[in-house]
Amino acid sequence: MRLTLSFKVLGIVGAVMLAYAVGNYTLQRHFVLQEFHKLEAETAQRDHERADEAVERELEAVGTMASDWGNWNEIHEYMQSRDPGLPERDFSVSAMDGLGADYVALVDTGGQIIWTRSLHPDTRTPIGQPPVDRTVLVSWAEAMRAGEQRSGMIRSERGAMMIAVAPVLNGEGGGPVRGSLVLGRYITPKVAAELAHRTKLDLSFSLLPEGAAMPVGPDSAVLETPDTLELAHTFADLAGAPLLQQTVRVPRDLIARGKDTVKLAAVSILLAALVSLLVLVGLLRRLVLQPLKLLSDHVQHIGSTSDLGKRLRLRSHDEIGQLGAGIDSMVGQLQDARSRLVERSYEAGAAEMVRGTLHNVGNALTPMSVHSANIAAALKAAPLPDIDLALQEIGRSEDDPLRCAELRRFASLAVGEATTHLGEAARCAQDLQRSVDSLQDLLRLQMGASRQDQVTDRASIATMLDETTQLCPPDRIQRIRIAVDPALRALQPERLPVMLLKQVFQNLIINAAEALPAGESGVILVDGSRIEDSRGAWLQITFTDNGSGIAPEALGRVFEKGFSTKSAKRNSGIGLHWCANAMASIGGSIEVSSKGLGHGATFTLRVPIEFAKEQAA
């Protein structure tokens, strides 16, 4: 489908506008959305820090609660009096439940647990097995003896627990230190929900398996999903081992709003580009495309009708008007030049035909010269003078029977040798006669050079190829062997321009022989087939050699007049050019292909059978 200039301009301008819109959208996605990504990451990091601060505050709250209970006078007195009713009253289930404490223990200054109570995190009922093993508090032994306050997390059978230790002092926070109070709170889903509610974050906790190999502290990696960003913090137990992982899920609302903003901007730009495109195309159509179409129609009219007398005469005074005036002036000059060229075309055509004829005559004269030389050599080698002398001696030696018999034997041998040489001369004379006949046919062919004057005859390609091989100069094809494919020999005879095809065959064979590297021999494989397509019936003949090949850059020039890949001394560049013209004159074609230097070449001939039928009619 031929595209009009209007369509091309519309396509180009539209493509530019679209590319601008796409580029702008891409830049906005790259830069604007990048800022949204940064803002989203900063917001997520702040939320992560808020979640960490909430956990730290919860630990501080447990520590504060432990410190408050450790400063009761009653607890201070109990550590000395060991009244069993006192802790039962002060640390009742209701009191612990009201403060959210799950575990309370009183430890003396020697590190011995003297009283403890533990509540089930779900049922809030006392349980016998304390969640905190005494060995867990070993790391705090020094701090407890020194009356220091500590807090942290531990692993228990019922999950992770926030735990704090505070010195037992009097109501005024004074000494002496009579032990330590240990207070614990499980990190239950309820506690996690309370933290999430206070921080307004999607917050969750998961207990890590014992021995988990994970770095402790905030995780720098951010897990991105289409809807959320997930940030994690791993908390350690009192021994520094990974215990609890906190996960904060931050919804990606900012990115969604950023994408909507970029899309809205892209749609706005696209609409603006569309309006600009319509205005621009309208102006281009009126000011440029319509005048150019007039120019195009005018040039096409001249090309299809060869009417060089018509003029365009545009009224525009811009560059297009100047172009129209220039075309009118050029057409006038072409009209004058055509008149002059018509006068010279006949002379140029005749010269071209003579040049090709001389090239083919030269190919035909070479074997004639060889045959003549062979005849002369055979006649010179025949011992005719010896025979004549022997006959004379026989006449003079009739009285000497022995000598006469000897002379007769000599004469008989000489006659036999002369017969051999004369037979060779006769064969060469026959070859010479065939070459003369071929030359006469060639001259008749050149006299009837037009397609309508081509002489046709019924012949097979294989026979024509054999006859052509015999007519080739022996000294020029002695290093090459011609192998004919059985498929070609099986082709039925057709009515063909025999002499013209023989000349084409001869040029291809000689060309292949001359393309061989010095001192090397080669092979030409000739194949053929009869094919039919939408254009009619054809004979397709291929000549494939294993010579020096053709460089890729030279393939397109092989059939140019005067072009040759061989030296000027070996070739004039006429043969293949003549072959192309000859095949074109009968409605056929010749093509060449090669894989490159050193890989040989293949010439493909297509001979129309319909042409021969027309000639026969």
Residue pairs with C-beta under 8 A, 6 or more apart in sequence:
3 11
4 293
5 289
5 292
5 293
5 296
6 285
6 289
6 293
9 281
9 284
9 288
9 289
10 277
10 281
13 277
13 280
13 281
13 284
14 277
17 273
17 274
17 276
17 277
18 273
20 269
20 273
21 266
21 269
21 270
21 273
24 265
24 266
24 269
25 262
25 265
25 266
25 269
28 262
28 265
28 266
29 262
32 258
32 261
32 262
33 255
33 258
33 259
33 262
35 258
36 254
36 255
36 257
36 258
37 255
37 258
39 254
40 229
40 250
40 252
40 254
40 255
41 222
41 229
43 250
43 254
44 222
44 229
44 231
44 248
44 250
45 231
47 199
47 201
47 231
47 248
47 250
48 218
48 231
48 233
48 248
48 250
50 199
50 201
51 195
51 199
51 201
51 203
51 233
51 246
51 248
52 218
52 233
52 246
54 195
54 198
54 199
54 203
55 195
55 233
55 235
55 246
58 162
58 185
58 191
58 195
59 151
59 152
59 153
59 162
59 164
60 151
62 151
62 162
62 163
62 164
62 183
62 184
62 185
63 149
63 150
63 151
63 164
63 166
65 99
65 101
65 164
65 183
66 149
66 151
66 164
66 165
66 166
66 181
66 182
66 183
67 149
67 164
67 166
69 75
69 90
69 91
69 104
69 166
69 181
69 183
70 166
70 167
70 168
70 169
70 180
70 181
71 166
71 169
71 170
71 171
71 172
71 173
72 90
72 171
73 170
73 171
74 86
74 90
75 86
75 87
75 90
75 106
75 168
75 181
76 168
76 169
76 170
76 171
76 178
77 83
77 86
78 86
78 87
78 106
78 115
79 106
79 108
79 114
79 168
79 178
79 179
80 178
82 114
84 115
87 104
87 106
87 115
87 117
91 104
91 117
93 119
93 124
93 125
93 126
96 102
96 104
96 117
96 119
97 119
97 124
100 185
101 119
101 183
101 184
101 185
102 118
102 119
102 121
102 131
102 161
102 184
102 185
102 186
103 116
103 117
103 118
103 119
103 130
103 131
103 132
103 161
103 163
103 182
103 183
103 184
103 185
104 116
104 117
104 181
104 182
104 183
104 184
105 113
105 115
105 116
105 117
105 130
105 132
105 181
105 182
106 113
106 114
106 115
106 116
106 168
106 179
106 180
106 181
106 182
107 113
107 114
107 137
107 144
107 165
107 179
107 180
107 181
107 182
108 114
108 178
108 179
109 144
109 145
109 177
109 178
109 179
111 134
111 137
111 141
111 144
111 145
113 130
113 134
114 179
116 130
117 126
118 126
118 127
118 129
118 130
118 131
119 125
119 126
119 127
120 126
120 127
120 158
121 158
121 159
121 186
121 188
122 188
129 157
131 154
131 156
131 157
131 158
131 161
131 184
131 186
132 154
132 156
132 161
132 163
132 182
132 184
136 154
136 238
137 144
137 165
137 182
139 238
139 239
140 150
140 165
140 180
140 238
143 149
143 150
143 165
144 165
144 167
144 179
144 180
147 167
147 169
147 175
147 177
147 180
148 167
149 164
149 165
149 166
149 167
150 164
150 165
151 162
151 163
151 164
151 165
152 162
152 163
152 164
152 237
152 238
153 160
153 161
153 162
153 163
153 187
153 235
153 236
153 237
153 238
153 243
153 244
154 160
154 161
154 163
154 184
154 237
154 238
154 243
155 161
155 207
155 210
155 237
155 243
156 186
158 186
159 186
159 187
159 188
159 207
160 186
160 187
160 205
160 207
160 235
160 243
160 244
161 184
161 185
161 186
161 187
162 184
162 185
162 186
162 187
163 182
163 183
163 184
163 185
163 238
164 182
164 183
164 184
165 180
165 181
165 182
165 183
166 180
166 181
166 183
167 177
167 179
167 180
167 181
168 177
168 178
168 179
168 180
168 181
169 175
169 177
169 178
185 191
187 205
187 244
192 203
192 204
192 205
195 203
196 202
196 203
196 204
201 248
201 249
201 250
202 228
202 248
202 249
202 250
202 251
203 246
203 247
203 248
203 249
204 246
204 247
204 249
205 244
205 245
205 246
205 247
206 244
206 245
206 247
207 243
207 244
208 214
208 234
208 242
208 243
208 244
208 245
210 241
211 241
212 242
213 242
214 234
214 242
214 245
215 234
215 242
216 234
216 235
216 236
216 240
216 242
217 233
217 234
218 231
218 232
218 233
219 231
219 232
219 233
219 234
221 232
222 229
222 230
222 231
223 229
223 230
223 231
223 232
224 230
226 252
227 251
227 252
228 249
228 250
228 251
228 252
229 249
229 250
229 252
230 247
230 248
230 249
230 250
231 247
231 248
231 250
232 245
232 246
232 247
232 248
233 245
233 246
233 248
234 242
234 243
234 244
234 245
234 246
235 242
235 243
235 244
235 245
235 246
236 242
236 243
237 243
288 320
291 314
291 316
291 320
291 321
291 324
292 320
294 312
294 314
294 324
295 312
295 314
295 320
295 323
295 324
295 327
298 310
298 312
298 324
298 327
299 327
301 307
301 310
302 308
302 310
302 331
308 331
308 332
308 334
308 335
308 338
309 335
310 331
311 328
311 331
311 332
312 324
312 327
312 328
313 324
313 328
314 320
314 321
314 324
314 325
315 321
316 324
353 446
353 449
355 574
356 446
356 574
356 577
356 578
356 581
357 442
357 443
357 446
359 572
359 574
359 575
359 578
360 442
360 446
360 503
360 507
360 578
361 439
361 442
361 443
363 473
363 503
363 506
363 507
363 510
363 575
364 435
364 438
364 439
364 442
364 471
365 439
366 473
366 475
366 476
367 431
367 435
367 471
367 472
367 473
367 474
368 432
368 435
368 436
368 439
370 473
370 474
370 475
371 428
371 429
371 431
371 432
371 435
372 428
372 432
374 424
374 425
374 428
375 425
375 428
375 429
375 432
378 421
378 422
378 424
378 425
378 428
379 421
379 422
379 425
381 421
382 417
382 418
382 421
382 422
382 425
383 414
383 417
383 418
384 418
386 410
386 414
387 411
387 414
387 415
387 418
390 407
390 410
390 411
390 414
391 411
393 403
393 407
394 404
394 407
394 408
394 411
397 403
397 404
397 407
398 404
431 470
434 470
434 471
435 471
438 471
438 499
438 502
441 499
442 499
442 503
444 455
444 499
445 454
445 455
445 499
445 500
445 503
447 453
448 454
448 455
449 585
450 585
451 585
451 586
451 587
451 611
454 497
454 500
454 585
454 586
454 611
454 615
455 497
455 498
455 499
455 615
456 495
456 496
456 497
456 498
456 612
456 615
456 616
457 495
457 496
457 498
458 493
458 494
458 495
458 496
459 493
459 494
459 496
459 498
460 489
460 491
460 492
460 493
460 494
461 488
461 491
461 496
461 501
461 528
461 539
461 541
462 484
462 488
462 489
462 491
463 493
464 496
464 498
464 501
464 502
464 505
465 482
465 484
465 488
465 505
465 526
467 502
468 502
468 505
468 506
468 509
469 477
469 482
469 509
471 502
471 506
472 506
472 509
472 510
473 510
476 510
476 513
476 514
477 509
477 510
477 513
479 513
479 516
479 520
479 521
479 522
480 509
480 512
480 513
480 516
480 521
480 522
480 523
480 524
480 545
481 521
481 522
481 523
481 524
482 509
482 523
482 524
482 526
483 523
483 524
483 525
483 526
484 526
485 525
485 526
485 527
485 528
487 527
487 528
487 529
488 526
488 527
488 528
488 529
488 541
491 528
491 529
491 530
491 539
492 530
494 539
494 609
494 612
495 609
495 612
495 613
495 615
495 616
496 539
496 607
496 612
497 586
497 611
497 612
497 615
500 582
500 585
500 586
501 605
501 607
503 578
503 582
504 579
504 582
504 583
504 590
504 605
505 543
507 575
507 576
507 578
507 579
508 543
508 579
508 603
509 524
509 543
510 575
511 571
511 575
511 576
512 522
512 524
512 543
512 545
512 547
512 601
513 522
514 566
514 570
514 571
515 545
515 547
515 548
515 565
515 566
515 601
516 522
516 547
516 548
517 547
517 548
522 545
522 546
522 547
523 545
523 546
524 543
524 544
524 545
525 542
525 543
525 544
525 545
526 541
526 542
526 543
526 544
527 541
527 542
527 544
528 539
528 540
528 541
528 542
529 539
529 540
530 537
530 538
530 539
530 540
530 609
531 537
531 538
531 539
531 540
532 538
536 608
536 609
536 610
537 608
537 609
537 610
538 588
538 606
538 607
538 608
538 609
539 605
539 606
539 607
539 609
540 604
540 605
540 606
540 607
541 604
541 605
541 607
542 602
542 603
542 604
542 605
543 602
543 603
543 605
544 600
544 601
544 602
545 600
545 601
545 602
546 600
547 600
547 601
548 565
548 597
548 598
548 600
549 594
549 595
549 596
549 597
549 598
549 599
549 600
549 601
550 558
550 565
550 592
550 594
550 596
550 597
550 601
551 565
551 596
551 597
552 594
552 596
554 563
554 565
555 592
555 593
555 594
557 563
558 565
558 576
558 592
559 576
559 577
559 579
559 580
559 590
559 592
560 573
560 577
561 573
561 574
561 577
562 572
562 573
562 574
562 577
563 573
563 577
564 571
564 572
564 573
579 590
580 590
583 589
583 590
583 605
583 606
583 607
586 607
586 608
586 611
587 608
587 610
587 611
588 605
588 606
588 607
588 608
588 611
589 605
589 606
590 603
590 604
590 605
590 606
591 603
591 604
591 606
592 601
592 602
592 603
592 604
593 601
593 602
593 604
594 600
594 601
594 602
